[in-house]
Amino acid sequence: MRTILATLLIGIASAALAQDEQGEVPELVGGSVKTAQTIAVPEMSSGDATGRQIAEVIASDLRGTGLFTPLGPSGVPGYSQAEAGNPNYPSWRNAGVSALVSGYVEPRPDGRMTVACYLHDVTAGRQLAQQGFAVSPSDWRRAAHRCADMVYSRLSGQQPYLDTKVVYVAETGPKNNRVKRVAIMDSDGSNHRYLTVGRNTVVTPRFSPRGDKLVYTAYIGRRPRVLLFDVASGQERLLIPGNHITFAPRFSPDGRDIVFSMANGGNTDIYIVSTSGGAPRQLTVTPGADTSPSFSPDGRQIVFESDRSGTQQLYVMNRDGSGQRRISFGGGRYASPVWSPTGNMIAFTKIAGPFRVGVMSAGGGGERILTNGWQDEGPSWAPNGQFVMFHRTQQGSGTARLYAVPVGGGSARLMPTPVGGSDPSWSPLNN
């Protein structure tokens, strides 16, 4: 006889499948609920609404990976704290789910709370993983992201990426008078706040390897200048004193240096300078515009774009500027390259009519286009190298929004932002 739990979950699963068939599940990154793993995420055991809120964030995070079809917490029966670590496997098995995320929330004497999270293999009837977090009550969302990362990593075999932040350029106002401010948020769009007030137009914000600092370009007196910004204090300073035109900055993997472009005498070249200051060192000297540098994860090489051949193409050089060589040969123009965290790929913007975001091998070749919008550009890697975030500009309105696409193939997902957005940068995994 079918249990009440099974009847409820089968009904929820059928509704999810129907939504997918009608194309009404835009939050999926790739795949579909027909192929994604069905996983139950009921409300966690707690004495207030926190258990449900945590479960809702976990379910949303897992759905966004494109690998899972979460069922719950709405419509899924709850459980006691004792059952969190010892569920009734036959009942969940009859409900047609292959995995279960359970847990509980309880207060601690020090004013914090414990969030316990369990992952169960329902088919085999065994626990796969468990993790506990002691957090302040205001950090319950962070605990939810970490629980979702545990589930994602254990079932996918990939490194976590959900407990991260995104910095981007928030765009408001009409097309001919747009205000651009640096904004920061959690990877799911929560905890959104503005870091700059919009006094100067800003572009290309980039995280430091520890996620505690940013580097970006601000137009000061209509002249692009690279600024360093401390996220905690809000203090900023010029990277290069004086009146030089500087732009397109990015940190080295160890955070000690910043590579950037500087215009001098009608030529634009790539330079490197210590984060603490000092005289910059020039890395390129060829005529034309060399810009958009990005380090390899080991810090030994730099990929950049250059028009030295007559059109924008991608080049790689050693950290000291030696060994410069072209790696893009697919036709059209290439821009905004960024090395993957895994070191084996480079993401880029391909300009051949429309703008598209693609990837190629770190040595060149193996090019794959990932997006199909009218104007998709400015890629940024998730810290596990499995997703690329970018911005898509709508034809006509000029409104830009953030999207993320799986590198392995699949549909792009619209990222939740309260306003238009461009130039995203994905943070490293939170400490």
FENRA-V878437 format. One record per backbone hydrogen bond with DSSP energy under -0.5 kcal/mol. NH is the residue of the N-H (numbers start at 1). CO is the residue of the C=O. If there is no record, write none. Layout:
[[NH | CO] [NH | CO]]
//
This chain:
[[7 | 3] [8 | 4] [9 | 5] [10 | 6] [11 | 7] [12 | 8] [13 | 9] [14 | 10] [15 | 11] [16 | 12] [17 | 13] [18 | 14] [19 | 15] [20 | 16] [21 | 17] [22 | 18] [23 | 20] [24 | 19] [28 | 25] [29 | 63] [35 | 32] [36 | 32] [37 | 67] [39 | 69] [40 | 99] [41 | 71] [42 | 101] [44 | 51] [45 | 103] [51 | 48] [53 | 49] [54 | 50] [55 | 51] [56 | 52] [57 | 53] [58 | 54] [59 | 55] [60 | 56] [61 | 57] [62 | 58] [63 | 59] [64 | 60] [65 | 61] [65 | 62] [66 | 63] [67 | 62] [68 | 62] [69 | 37] [70 | 68] [71 | 39] [72 | 70] [76 | 73] [84 | 80] [84 | 81] [85 | 81] [85 | 82] [86 | 82] [89 | 87] [92 | 88] [93 | 89] [94 | 90] [95 | 91] [96 | 93] [97 | 92] [98 | 38] [99 | 38] [100 | 120] [101 | 40] [102 | 100] [102 | 118] [104 | 116] [105 | 45] [106 | 114] [108 | 112] [111 | 108] [113 | 135] [114 | 106] [115 | 133] [116 | 104] [116 | 114] [117 | 131] [118 | 102] [119 | 129] [120 | 100] [121 | 126] [122 | 98] [122 | 120] [123 | 98] [125 | 121] [126 | 121] [128 | 119] [129 | 119] [131 | 117] [133 | 115] [135 | 113] [135 | 133] [139 | 136] [140 | 137] [143 | 139] [144 | 140] [145 | 141] [146 | 142] [147 | 143] [148 | 144] [149 | 145] [150 | 146] [151 | 147] [152 | 148] [153 | 149] [154 | 150] [155 | 151] [156 | 152] [157 | 153] [164 | 162] [166 | 185] [167 | 425] [168 | 183] [169 | 422] [170 | 168] [170 | 181] [171 | 420] [172 | 179] [177 | 174] [178 | 175] [179 | 172] [181 | 170] [181 | 179] [183 | 168] [184 | 193] [185 | 166] [186 | 190] [187 | 164] [189 | 186] [193 | 184] [195 | 182] [196 | 182] [202 | 180] [203 | 217] [206 | 215] [208 | 213] [211 | 208] [214 | 229] [215 | 206] [216 | 227] [217 | 203] [218 | 225] [219 | 201] [220 | 218] [220 | 223] [221 | 219] [223 | 220] [225 | 218] [227 | 216] [228 | 237] [229 | 214] [230 | 235] [231 | 212] [231 | 229] [232 | 212] [234 | 230] [237 | 228] [239 | 226] [241 | 239] [245 | 263] [246 | 224] [246 | 244] [247 | 261] [250 | 259] [252 | 257] [255 | 252] [258 | 273] [259 | 250] [260 | 271] [261 | 247] [262 | 269] [263 | 245] [264 | 267] [267 | 264] [268 | 288] [269 | 262] [269 | 267] [271 | 260] [272 | 281] [273 | 258] [275 | 256] [277 | 274] [281 | 272] [283 | 270] [284 | 270] [290 | 268] [290 | 288] [291 | 305] [293 | 248] [294 | 303] [296 | 301] [299 | 296] [302 | 317] [303 | 294] [304 | 315] [305 | 291] [306 | 313] [307 | 289] [309 | 311] [310 | 307] [313 | 306] [315 | 304] [316 | 325] [317 | 302] [318 | 322] [319 | 300] [321 | 318] [325 | 316] [327 | 314] [328 | 314] [329 | 327] [333 | 351] [334 | 312] [335 | 349] [338 | 347] [340 | 345] [343 | 340] [346 | 360] [347 | 338] [348 | 358] [349 | 335] [350 | 348] [350 | 356] [351 | 333] [351 | 349] [352 | 350] [352 | 354] [354 | 352] [355 | 374] [356 | 350] [358 | 348] [359 | 368] [360 | 346] [361 | 365] [362 | 344] [364 | 361] [365 | 327] [368 | 359] [370 | 357] [371 | 357] [376 | 355] [377 | 391] [380 | 389] [382 | 387] [385 | 382] [388 | 405] [389 | 380] [390 | 403] [391 | 377] [392 | 401] [393 | 375] [394 | 399] [397 | 395] [398 | 394] [401 | 392] [403 | 390] [404 | 413] [405 | 388] [407 | 386] [408 | 386] [409 | 406] [413 | 404] [415 | 402] [417 | 415] [420 | 171] [421 | 400] [422 | 169] [425 | 167] [427 | 165] [430 | 163]]
//
